[in-house]
Amino acid sequence: MIETGRLRMRSLCSGDLADLVTLAGNWEVARWLATMPHPYTEADGREWIARVQHDHTTGRPRRFAIALKETDRLIGGVGLDGNTGDESDEPALGYWVGEPYWGNGYAGEAAAAVIDYGLRTLGMATIRAYTDPRNLASQKVLLRYGLKQVGEIELIRPTRNGARRAPLFRILQR
């Protein structure tokens, strides 16, 4: 588990299923995520919960639920196993926050904590991320929390918005 002032990054549990399906099933969230199924079903949620729980049993998890520390309620997800976009073997940051929680800085807070975990605890030399070119909010989060735009990548498959190229961001271990 990773904690910040307001958030807890933890394994998913079966009690998260309803919130996961509701939040991830929102098109306004899914449209920016290349690999999230839409519509998002209970079967998708159960499969994802099982995958994250298995990840945590390894002792060096790379996928986390984002939960409010005060209530432990699921508000999103973050991890270092995101889609690289171009089949790179470099660890890739991925995150999402449910629409009711947008505008509170939760995405950046979770991303910063998981980046620190990846670089310090897991000893990753670099972490990359890419976004849909039109997802300016996500690009601002990446830049605010230490990633630098280092160019563009040619995507293996286009984004849901049809982009075939995407900005690439990277952070190096200090």
Z-matrix of the N, CA and C atoms (Angstrom, degrees):
N
C 1 1.442
C 2 1.528 1 109.29
N 3 1.311 2 115.46 1 140.39
C 4 1.455 3 122.52 2 177.70
C 5 1.521 4 106.29 3 -120.42
N 6 1.323 5 117.79 4 130.92
C 7 1.457 6 120.37 5 179.79
C 8 1.516 7 111.06 6 -121.45
N 9 1.327 8 114.10 7 146.33
C 10 1.457 9 122.53 8 172.09
C 11 1.524 10 106.32 9 -121.34
N 12 1.301 11 117.31 10 -171.43
C 13 1.454 12 120.17 11 178.88
C 14 1.516 13 113.45 12 -58.84
N 15 1.336 14 117.23 13 -37.32
C 16 1.462 15 120.52 14 -175.30
C 17 1.518 16 114.55 15 -118.54
N 18 1.323 17 117.24 16 -12.83
C 19 1.462 18 120.29 17 -169.98
C 20 1.518 19 113.01 18 -125.04
N 21 1.325 20 113.74 19 158.63
C 22 1.458 21 122.29 20 173.60
C 23 1.530 22 106.58 21 -129.57
N 24 1.332 23 117.48 22 121.32
C 25 1.450 24 122.54 23 173.47
C 26 1.526 25 105.68 24 -97.61
N 27 1.326 26 115.67 25 117.69
C 28 1.457 27 121.46 26 -171.36
C 29 1.514 28 109.34 27 -145.20
N 30 1.330 29 115.26 28 175.53
C 31 1.455 30 119.78 29 173.97
C 32 1.527 31 109.12 30 -67.59
N 33 1.296 32 116.15 31 155.73
C 34 1.462 33 120.61 32 171.85
C 35 1.519 34 108.87 33 -77.97
N 36 1.324 35 116.86 34 154.91
C 37 1.459 36 121.72 35 175.74
C 38 1.523 37 108.55 36 -133.43
N 39 1.320 38 116.47 37 164.63
C 40 1.463 39 120.12 38 -176.59
C 41 1.524 40 111.90 39 -59.17
N 42 1.323 41 118.12 40 -28.61
C 43 1.456 42 121.81 41 177.65
C 44 1.519 43 113.68 42 -67.52
N 45 1.336 44 117.58 43 -12.51
C 46 1.470 45 121.84 44 178.52
C 47 1.526 46 112.71 45 -84.97
N 48 1.337 47 117.44 46 -8.96
C 49 1.464 48 120.35 47 -170.15
C 50 1.526 49 113.42 48 -55.80
N 51 1.303 50 119.05 49 -49.17
C 52 1.468 51 120.68 50 -176.70
C 53 1.521 52 111.33 51 -62.02
N 54 1.337 53 117.55 52 -46.44
C 55 1.468 54 119.80 53 178.57
C 56 1.521 55 111.12 54 -64.99
N 57 1.335 56 117.32 55 -39.98
C 58 1.464 57 121.15 56 179.05
C 59 1.524 58 110.66 57 -59.41
N 60 1.312 59 117.46 58 -48.92
C 61 1.466 60 121.03 59 -178.35
C 62 1.529 61 110.78 60 -64.39
N 63 1.326 62 117.53 61 -42.34
C 64 1.465 63 120.96 62 179.66
C 65 1.522 64 111.62 63 -64.87
N 66 1.321 65 116.66 64 -50.76
C 67 1.471 66 120.37 65 -175.90
C 68 1.524 67 112.16 66 -69.95
N 69 1.328 68 117.46 67 -46.62
C 70 1.465 69 121.30 68 -178.42
C 71 1.529 70 111.46 69 -72.97
N 72 1.321 71 116.98 70 -23.52
C 73 1.458 72 120.75 71 -179.87
C 74 1.513 73 114.35 72 -77.61
N 75 1.311 74 117.52 73 -6.65
C 76 1.466 75 122.38 74 179.30
C 77 1.532 76 109.55 75 -76.20
N 78 1.325 77 116.82 76 123.23
C 79 1.465 78 120.46 77 -179.17
C 80 1.522 79 112.25 78 -57.70
N 81 1.328 80 118.50 79 -34.09
C 82 1.464 81 120.79 80 -179.47
C 83 1.529 82 111.67 81 -62.74
N 84 1.318 83 117.85 82 -25.03
C 85 1.467 84 122.65 83 173.73
C 86 1.529 85 109.46 84 -85.69
N 87 1.322 86 116.50 85 -53.58
C 88 1.470 87 121.83 86 -172.88
C 89 1.524 88 113.02 87 -62.60
N 90 1.301 89 118.44 88 -30.09
C 91 1.472 90 120.21 89 -175.90
C 92 1.519 91 113.53 90 -61.56
N 93 1.323 92 117.24 91 -22.38
C 94 1.459 93 120.36 92 -179.40
C 95 1.522 94 112.91 93 -95.25
N 96 1.341 95 117.37 94 -5.94
C 97 1.466 96 121.06 95 -173.68
C 98 1.523 97 110.61 96 -111.03
N 99 1.309 98 114.98 97 116.94
C 100 1.465 99 120.70 98 -173.10
C 101 1.521 100 113.76 99 -62.80
N 102 1.317 101 117.76 100 -34.11
C 103 1.460 102 118.89 101 -172.07
C 104 1.525 103 114.51 102 -109.90
N 105 1.314 104 118.63 103 -1.10
C 106 1.464 105 119.82 104 179.40
C 107 1.524 106 109.38 105 -77.70
N 108 1.330 107 117.34 106 125.95
C 109 1.470 108 119.14 107 178.71
C 110 1.535 109 111.12 108 -62.96
N 111 1.302 110 115.25 109 148.21
C 112 1.470 111 119.85 110 172.46
C 113 1.509 112 108.00 111 -145.51
N 114 1.312 113 119.88 112 126.33
C 115 1.470 114 124.90 113 -0.06
C 116 1.520 115 111.33 114 -67.33
N 117 1.323 116 115.47 115 154.54
C 118 1.465 117 122.86 116 -178.65
C 119 1.525 118 107.81 117 -96.44
N 120 1.327 119 116.34 118 118.83
C 121 1.458 120 121.68 119 -173.01
C 122 1.532 121 111.70 120 -102.54
N 123 1.326 122 115.58 121 169.95
C 124 1.465 123 119.83 122 174.42
C 125 1.525 124 110.64 123 -61.44
N 126 1.330 125 117.40 124 -36.61
C 127 1.471 126 120.16 125 177.31
C 128 1.528 127 110.54 126 -62.65
N 129 1.343 128 117.54 127 -41.11
C 130 1.471 129 120.83 128 175.98
C 131 1.525 130 109.83 129 -59.98
N 132 1.329 131 115.72 130 -45.05
C 133 1.461 132 120.73 131 -179.18
C 134 1.516 133 112.56 132 -63.34
N 135 1.328 134 117.21 133 -45.18
C 136 1.472 135 120.24 134 178.81
C 137 1.527 136 110.67 135 -61.78
N 138 1.340 137 116.75 136 -41.15
C 139 1.470 138 120.75 137 178.94
C 140 1.529 139 110.63 138 -63.45
N 141 1.328 140 116.88 139 -43.07
C 142 1.469 141 120.50 140 -179.14
C 143 1.522 142 110.90 141 -67.01
N 144 1.329 143 117.37 142 -42.90
C 145 1.463 144 120.79 143 177.94
C 146 1.526 145 109.99 144 -58.71
N 147 1.324 146 117.71 145 -45.20
C 148 1.462 147 121.25 146 179.12
C 149 1.526 148 111.22 147 -62.27
N 150 1.322 149 117.36 148 -39.99
C 151 1.469 150 121.44 149 -179.74
C 152 1.529 151 110.79 150 -64.87
N 153 1.332 152 116.48 151 -44.60
C 154 1.467 153 120.07 152 -179.95
C 155 1.526 154 110.46 153 -67.62
N 156 1.322 155 117.42 154 -40.93
C 157 1.463 156 119.73 155 178.10
C 158 1.530 157 110.74 156 -61.59
N 159 1.322 158 117.33 157 -41.81
C 160 1.470 159 120.62 158 176.88
C 161 1.522 160 110.34 159 -61.69
N 162 1.326 161 116.78 160 -43.29
C 163 1.462 162 122.74 161 177.88
C 164 1.530 163 110.07 162 -55.66
N 165 1.319 164 117.46 163 -42.45
C 166 1.465 165 121.21 164 -177.73
C 167 1.527 166 112.44 165 -72.27
N 168 1.322 167 117.79 166 -25.82
C 169 1.468 168 119.29 167 178.50
C 170 1.526 169 111.79 168 -72.17
N 171 1.336 170 117.84 169 -15.71
C 172 1.463 171 121.01 170 178.51
C 173 1.515 172 112.07 171 -72.87
N 174 1.342 173 116.93 172 -18.29
C 175 1.456 174 120.22 173 179.58
C 176 1.510 175 114.35 174 91.09
N 177 1.319 176 118.74 175 -9.71
C 178 1.465 177 122.57 176 176.87
C 179 1.531 178 108.48 177 -136.77
N 180 1.329 179 115.35 178 67.45
C 181 1.466 180 119.12 179 -174.99
C 182 1.524 181 113.20 180 -65.09
N 183 1.345 182 114.74 181 151.34
C 184 1.460 183 121.77 182 177.91
C 185 1.523 184 111.71 183 -125.68
N 186 1.339 185 117.89 184 -0.38
C 187 1.467 186 122.58 185 -179.79
C 188 1.524 187 108.08 186 -127.77
N 189 1.335 188 115.56 187 138.47
C 190 1.456 189 119.72 188 -174.98
C 191 1.520 190 111.68 189 -142.79
N 192 1.329 191 114.75 190 147.41
C 193 1.453 192 120.96 191 164.42
C 194 1.522 193 106.26 192 -77.52
N 195 1.319 194 116.83 193 145.87
C 196 1.466 195 121.06 194 168.97
C 197 1.526 196 105.25 195 -100.93
N 198 1.332 197 116.28 196 120.95
C 199 1.464 198 121.17 197 -179.84
C 200 1.521 199 109.35 198 -126.66
N 201 1.313 200 115.54 199 148.08
C 202 1.459 201 120.28 200 173.64
C 203 1.528 202 108.10 201 -67.80
N 204 1.301 203 117.23 202 128.31
C 205 1.461 204 121.69 203 -176.61
C 206 1.533 205 111.17 204 -60.99
N 207 1.317 206 116.62 205 -39.99
C 208 1.461 207 121.47 206 -175.53
C 209 1.531 208 113.18 207 -64.71
N 210 1.349 209 116.28 208 -37.33
C 211 1.472 210 120.27 209 -175.27
C 212 1.524 211 113.74 210 -116.86
N 213 1.329 212 117.67 211 -12.31
C 214 1.462 213 125.08 212 -174.19
C 215 1.531 214 111.69 213 63.68
N 216 1.316 215 118.24 214 20.98
C 217 1.466 216 122.14 215 179.96
C 218 1.526 217 110.30 216 -82.38
N 219 1.320 218 115.93 217 134.11
C 220 1.464 219 123.17 218 179.17
C 221 1.527 220 110.25 219 -63.97
N 222 1.347 221 115.73 220 131.40
C 223 1.467 222 119.90 221 175.03
C 224 1.529 223 112.21 222 -126.94
N 225 1.345 224 118.34 223 -7.30
C 226 1.457 225 120.27 224 -179.17
C 227 1.509 226 111.60 225 174.24
N 228 1.326 227 114.93 226 -161.86
C 229 1.454 228 121.50 227 -179.54
C 230 1.518 229 111.11 228 -146.17
N 231 1.321 230 116.17 229 153.78
C 232 1.459 231 122.09 230 179.90
C 233 1.518 232 108.19 231 -151.60
N 234 1.309 233 116.79 232 148.75
C 235 1.454 234 119.23 233 177.99
C 236 1.501 235 113.32 234 -169.82
N 237 1.314 236 113.85 235 173.25
C 238 1.463 237 122.22 236 179.58
C 239 1.520 238 110.45 237 -114.18
N 240 1.303 239 116.07 238 28.87
C 241 1.459 240 121.48 239 177.48
C 242 1.519 241 109.89 240 -126.89
N 243 1.313 242 115.93 241 25.57
C 244 1.459 243 120.40 242 -177.26
C 245 1.511 244 112.72 243 -64.40
N 246 1.307 245 115.12 244 168.15
C 247 1.452 246 123.02 245 176.51
C 248 1.530 247 108.34 246 -65.56
N 249 1.326 248 117.71 247 127.33
C 250 1.467 249 120.66 248 179.83
C 251 1.525 250 111.78 249 -81.25
N 252 1.323 251 117.97 250 -15.74
C 253 1.459 252 121.91 251 179.42
C 254 1.509 253 114.00 252 86.51
N 255 1.322 254 117.07 253 -30.96
C 256 1.466 255 120.21 254 -174.77
C 257 1.526 256 113.67 255 -136.51
N 258 1.326 257 116.98 256 22.32
C 259 1.468 258 123.44 257 177.87
C 260 1.534 259 114.04 258 67.22
N 261 1.318 260 117.64 259 21.97
C 262 1.458 261 120.62 260 173.83
C 263 1.527 262 108.63 261 -64.69
N 264 1.334 263 117.22 262 154.00
C 265 1.463 264 119.77 263 175.00
C 266 1.526 265 111.38 264 -95.02
N 267 1.314 266 117.11 265 4.78
C 268 1.456 267 122.54 266 178.54
C 269 1.540 268 109.75 267 -70.65
N 270 1.334 269 119.29 268 137.59
C 271 1.466 270 120.24 269 177.13
C 272 1.531 271 110.68 270 -57.32
N 273 1.333 272 115.64 271 136.85
C 274 1.465 273 120.76 272 -175.44
C 275 1.522 274 110.71 273 -120.90
N 276 1.304 275 115.40 274 125.67
C 277 1.454 276 122.68 275 175.80
C 278 1.525 277 109.19 276 -75.45
N 279 1.318 278 115.26 277 132.97
C 280 1.453 279 121.15 278 172.95
C 281 1.514 280 108.58 279 -137.22
N 282 1.312 281 117.48 280 146.28
C 283 1.463 282 120.14 281 178.86
C 284 1.519 283 109.59 282 -159.27
N 285 1.320 284 114.10 283 158.78
C 286 1.453 285 121.43 284 172.43
C 287 1.531 286 107.92 285 -154.62
N 288 1.302 287 114.99 286 151.38
C 289 1.458 288 121.86 287 176.72
C 290 1.516 289 107.04 288 -132.26
N 291 1.328 290 116.90 289 137.22
C 292 1.453 291 121.23 290 178.77
C 293 1.523 292 111.74 291 -61.25
N 294 1.320 293 116.09 292 143.42
C 295 1.467 294 121.56 293 -174.35
C 296 1.530 295 114.21 294 -53.30
N 297 1.335 296 120.75 295 -37.93
C 298 1.470 297 118.04 296 179.30
C 299 1.531 298 113.64 297 -61.60
N 300 1.325 299 117.13 298 -15.31
C 301 1.464 300 121.58 299 -176.18
C 302 1.529 301 112.83 300 -106.46
N 303 1.326 302 118.21 301 3.45
C 304 1.456 303 121.63 302 179.13
C 305 1.529 304 110.06 303 -64.76
N 306 1.330 305 114.55 304 153.18
C 307 1.457 306 120.80 305 173.86
C 308 1.518 307 114.54 306 83.10
N 309 1.325 308 117.82 307 8.59
C 310 1.464 309 121.29 308 -179.24
C 311 1.528 310 113.19 309 -111.01
N 312 1.329 311 117.51 310 2.46
C 313 1.452 312 120.75 311 -179.66
C 314 1.518 313 114.64 312 80.25
N 315 1.334 314 117.88 313 9.79
C 316 1.463 315 120.33 314 -177.77
C 317 1.528 316 112.60 315 -66.55
N 318 1.324 317 117.82 316 -39.12
C 319 1.473 318 120.13 317 -178.61
C 320 1.521 319 110.20 318 -60.59
N 321 1.311 320 117.07 319 -47.35
C 322 1.457 321 120.56 320 179.98
C 323 1.514 322 113.26 321 -65.91
N 324 1.321 323 116.18 322 -39.91
C 325 1.464 324 120.60 323 179.34
C 326 1.529 325 110.48 324 -62.88
N 327 1.321 326 116.32 325 -44.32
C 328 1.466 327 120.52 326 178.55
C 329 1.520 328 111.04 327 -67.95
N 330 1.326 329 117.04 328 -44.77
C 331 1.465 330 120.50 329 -179.53
C 332 1.522 331 111.10 330 -61.08
N 333 1.325 332 117.44 331 -45.14
C 334 1.469 333 120.83 332 -179.53
C 335 1.529 334 110.93 333 -60.38
N 336 1.331 335 117.12 334 -42.27
C 337 1.465 336 120.53 335 -179.47
C 338 1.527 337 111.44 336 -66.02
N 339 1.317 338 117.02 337 -40.06
C 340 1.465 339 120.25 338 -178.90
C 341 1.527 340 111.09 339 -74.95
N 342 1.322 341 118.27 340 -33.81
C 343 1.467 342 120.92 341 173.69
C 344 1.527 343 109.41 342 -61.14
N 345 1.331 344 116.96 343 -47.30
C 346 1.462 345 121.26 344 178.48
C 347 1.535 346 110.61 345 -59.15
N 348 1.323 347 116.70 346 -43.79
C 349 1.461 348 121.98 347 177.29
C 350 1.536 349 110.62 348 -59.50
N 351 1.322 350 117.24 349 -45.24
C 352 1.464 351 120.67 350 -179.40
C 353 1.515 352 113.05 351 -64.09
N 354 1.323 353 116.11 352 -44.50
C 355 1.460 354 119.90 353 -177.19
C 356 1.524 355 111.81 354 -74.47
N 357 1.332 356 117.16 355 -44.16
C 358 1.473 357 120.47 356 -175.18
C 359 1.521 358 113.34 357 -85.98
N 360 1.319 359 117.17 358 -51.46
C 361 1.468 360 120.42 359 -173.60
C 362 1.519 361 111.60 360 -79.99
N 363 1.337 362 116.31 361 -46.41
C 364 1.466 363 119.10 362 -178.19
C 365 1.524 364 112.74 363 -87.08
N 366 1.331 365 118.12 364 -11.49
C 367 1.458 366 121.91 365 176.75
C 368 1.513 367 114.60 366 71.33
N 369 1.321 368 117.10 367 26.47
C 370 1.466 369 120.25 368 178.44
C 371 1.530 370 109.37 369 -67.06
N 372 1.323 371 116.97 370 138.44
C 373 1.462 372 121.13 371 179.16
C 374 1.524 373 111.00 372 -78.80
N 375 1.329 374 116.59 373 -35.16
C 376 1.460 375 121.82 374 179.43
C 377 1.526 376 108.79 375 -143.91
N 378 1.315 377 114.47 376 158.66
C 379 1.460 378 122.32 377 170.89
C 380 1.518 379 106.23 378 -136.30
N 381 1.310 380 116.60 379 135.85
C 382 1.462 381 121.48 380 -179.78
C 383 1.513 382 109.98 381 -116.73
N 384 1.314 383 115.12 382 164.85
C 385 1.461 384 122.00 383 172.68
C 386 1.519 385 107.06 384 -155.89
N 387 1.319 386 115.81 385 153.77
C 388 1.454 387 120.20 386 170.43
C 389 1.518 388 107.41 387 -138.14
N 390 1.306 389 115.30 388 160.18
C 391 1.459 390 120.05 389 178.46
C 392 1.519 391 109.34 390 -134.73
N 393 1.305 392 114.63 391 160.95
C 394 1.456 393 118.79 392 166.77
C 395 1.532 394 106.02 393 -57.36
N 396 1.329 395 118.69 394 136.71
C 397 1.463 396 119.93 395 -178.16
C 398 1.530 397 113.86 396 -56.75
N 399 1.333 398 117.20 397 -23.91
C 400 1.473 399 120.06 398 -178.83
C 401 1.523 400 112.89 399 -90.08
N 402 1.331 401 118.05 400 -4.26
C 403 1.462 402 120.75 401 -178.70
C 404 1.533 403 109.82 402 -88.51
N 405 1.316 404 114.77 403 73.42
C 406 1.466 405 120.98 404 -176.16
C 407 1.524 406 112.05 405 -65.69
N 408 1.329 407 117.88 406 -33.23
C 409 1.469 408 120.55 407 179.36
C 410 1.528 409 110.24 408 -61.76
N 411 1.323 410 117.54 409 -43.62
C 412 1.462 411 120.76 410 179.88
C 413 1.528 412 110.66 411 -67.91
N 414 1.322 413 117.15 412 -37.79
C 415 1.461 414 119.90 413 177.75
C 416 1.527 415 110.74 414 -62.27
N 417 1.324 416 117.38 415 -38.82
C 418 1.469 417 121.17 416 177.59
C 419 1.522 418 110.79 417 -63.83
N 420 1.341 419 117.08 418 -40.13
C 421 1.464 420 120.79 419 177.80
C 422 1.526 421 109.51 420 -60.20
N 423 1.315 422 117.25 421 -48.74
C 424 1.464 423 120.72 422 -177.90
C 425 1.523 424 111.75 423 -60.03
N 426 1.318 425 116.39 424 -45.03
C 427 1.463 426 120.28 425 -179.73
C 428 1.527 427 111.36 426 -67.01
N 429 1.311 428 117.13 427 -39.60
C 430 1.470 429 121.65 428 -178.51
C 431 1.524 430 111.44 429 -64.31
N 432 1.323 431 117.13 430 -29.91
C 433 1.461 432 119.68 431 -175.03
C 434 1.521 433 113.21 432 -107.45
N 435 1.327 434 116.64 433 28.77
C 436 1.452 435 120.91 434 165.64
C 437 1.504 436 118.26 435 102.44
N 438 1.328 437 118.86 436 -9.63
C 439 1.453 438 118.68 437 176.94
C 440 1.522 439 109.12 438 -78.85
N 441 1.301 440 115.90 439 150.13
C 442 1.467 441 121.93 440 178.24
C 443 1.521 442 108.18 441 -115.87
N 444 1.330 443 115.83 442 141.06
C 445 1.464 444 117.76 443 174.17
C 446 1.520 445 107.56 444 -74.70
N 447 1.339 446 115.63 445 125.05
C 448 1.463 447 121.07 446 -174.06
C 449 1.521 448 112.74 447 -116.28
N 450 1.299 449 117.41 448 7.28
C 451 1.455 450 120.78 449 179.75
C 452 1.511 451 111.10 450 141.39
N 453 1.324 452 114.56 451 -151.98
C 454 1.460 453 121.96 452 179.21
C 455 1.524 454 108.88 453 -132.04
N 456 1.321 455 114.79 454 159.05
C 457 1.458 456 119.67 455 173.50
C 458 1.521 457 108.84 456 -123.45
N 459 1.312 458 114.62 457 151.68
C 460 1.464 459 122.34 458 171.83
C 461 1.525 460 105.57 459 -87.16
N 462 1.310 461 116.83 460 120.07
C 463 1.457 462 121.50 461 -175.84
C 464 1.521 463 111.75 462 -79.18
N 465 1.320 464 116.13 463 141.70
C 466 1.456 465 121.09 464 176.13
C 467 1.523 466 109.72 465 -64.93
N 468 1.332 467 115.19 466 -42.78
C 469 1.456 468 119.11 467 174.98
C 470 1.525 469 107.99 468 -131.26
N 471 1.316 470 116.97 469 143.15
C 472 1.468 471 119.00 470 -175.92
C 473 1.525 472 111.98 471 -64.97
N 474 1.327 473 115.03 472 157.22
C 475 1.458 474 120.44 473 175.00
C 476 1.530 475 108.61 474 -66.21
N 477 1.300 476 116.64 475 168.65
C 478 1.468 477 120.33 476 177.11
C 479 1.521 478 111.66 477 -62.54
N 480 1.315 479 116.61 478 -20.75
C 481 1.459 480 121.20 479 177.29
C 482 1.532 481 112.26 480 -92.14
N 483 1.341 482 117.19 481 4.42
C 484 1.461 483 121.89 482 173.68
C 485 1.514 484 116.48 483 92.69
N 486 1.336 485 118.84 484 0.94
C 487 1.469 486 120.50 485 -179.10
C 488 1.526 487 110.36 486 -70.82
N 489 1.314 488 116.24 487 138.46
C 490 1.467 489 121.42 488 177.44
C 491 1.526 490 111.97 489 -106.05
N 492 1.325 491 116.45 490 -11.96
C 493 1.461 492 122.38 491 174.83
C 494 1.525 493 107.02 492 -125.94
N 495 1.332 494 115.21 493 150.49
C 496 1.461 495 119.00 494 -177.85
C 497 1.517 496 109.86 495 -144.37
N 498 1.331 497 116.71 496 149.75
C 499 1.465 498 119.54 497 175.96
C 500 1.527 499 109.92 498 -68.79
N 501 1.333 500 115.56 499 139.17
C 502 1.456 501 122.98 500 179.62
C 503 1.523 502 109.27 501 -109.02
N 504 1.320 503 115.25 502 134.42
C 505 1.460 504 122.35 503 179.92
C 506 1.528 505 108.06 504 -122.15
N 507 1.334 506 115.71 505 151.35
C 508 1.473 507 119.18 506 -177.71
C 509 1.522 508 109.38 507 -151.32
N 510 1.331 509 114.86 508 146.72
C 511 1.455 510 121.26 509 170.67
C 512 1.529 511 106.89 510 -127.57
N 513 1.333 512 116.06 511 141.61
C 514 1.459 513 122.21 512 180.00
C 515 1.510 514 109.52 513 -108.99
N 516 1.331 515 115.86 514 148.92
C 517 1.462 516 119.96 515 174.98
C 518 1.526 517 107.96 516 -60.15
N 519 1.316 518 116.24 517 134.20
C 520 1.478 519 120.58 518 -177.56
C 521 1.499 520 110.92 519 -75.40
